[in-house]
Each structure stands twice: as structure tokens, then as C-alpha cells.
């Protein structure tokens, strides 16, 4: 392994972050996050999805807003502390299921989804893991299903990738003639970008 090649951030990184601060990214209180979540939900069609998959749900703030869009929603995270808060937040939402899981090493085997949400998580993967995760995600995305990407774009020194690199990785696939993906729409805000793709 190239010692200069950034590595995927391990679960212990997030355990330490949540041990130091129960809401380290101010998901519950930030006006920025509130506006971004509203933008995220507005990017989705009005009709409900049969089965949704949220990767990196953290405290469940976005999960709670995604739930009415899905008849069933599987939300995962690598750290137990935020998952416990998410379970409490969404306790009345019976269509939501939470699991502790680390992609791409682990994956909900045998499950398929018509909505996959990758929000503020792709830049934690090194490129080889992003490639492997994308293969597994696309294999689990049903024909006509949607992949929603939302990521902070300024670089962060200890993240292996930037949000732009994550989005450009998926968009490069969408322009290939034999790609299973097509780009539906997207836009860039001041500090994040959003792209919605569909499986052909």
C-alpha cells in the first residue's frame, strides 16, 4: 500500500468524534443543515418509494424527514452512539429500520431499493472503497430507482476525498454509453452540491 494514499476513515474515528460531542456536525441545530435537508427532500418526487436506503444516518435528523417518502427505510451508520439517538428520534416511525453497518465491507445482502441516499458520507471512503461501494449500491438499486448524492464541497484535511470528487465519480459513470446510471438533475449551493441520478 502506498503510505501517501489516504485510507478510508475507520469506525473508531467516528466513535471518537461522537464521544467528544454528541452532535459534532450540529445536525440538530444548524440553519445550514436545516436548509440543506429541505433542499434534499425537495429534490425527490412526491410519490413514495417502496424501499429506501440511507447510508450514514448519524443522529437520524435527515432519516426522520426521509421516512414519509418511503414505505420502508433502512438507515445505517458505523457508530453506535448516533444510531441510538436516531432510534429514539424515529421511534414512532414504524417503517424505519436501523442497523450498524460499515460499507463496503458489509452490505444488506439480498436487499434492493428504489431510493438510495448518500448524504455527507462518500468523502469518508478512499477511492478503492468508493468504487466498491458504488458497485454494491448500483447492484442493489432497482431499475428506475434513484440515487441521491448530497455532499459538503470544501476540502477537509483528514477526509480521503472531497464532495466534488465523490459526485464527479458518479457523474463520470452516468455519461458512459454503457452505464446503468443517468443524471436527472443537480445543482451547487454555496458549500454543498446535490445530484439525483437514476438507474436506467
Beta strands, then each sheet from edge to edge (+ up, - down):
strand 1: 52-55
strand 2: 73-77
strand 3: 96-100
strand 4: 113-119
strand 5: 141-152
strand 6: 181-188
strand 7: 192-199
sheet 1: 3+ 2+ 1+ 4+ 5+ 7- 6+
end
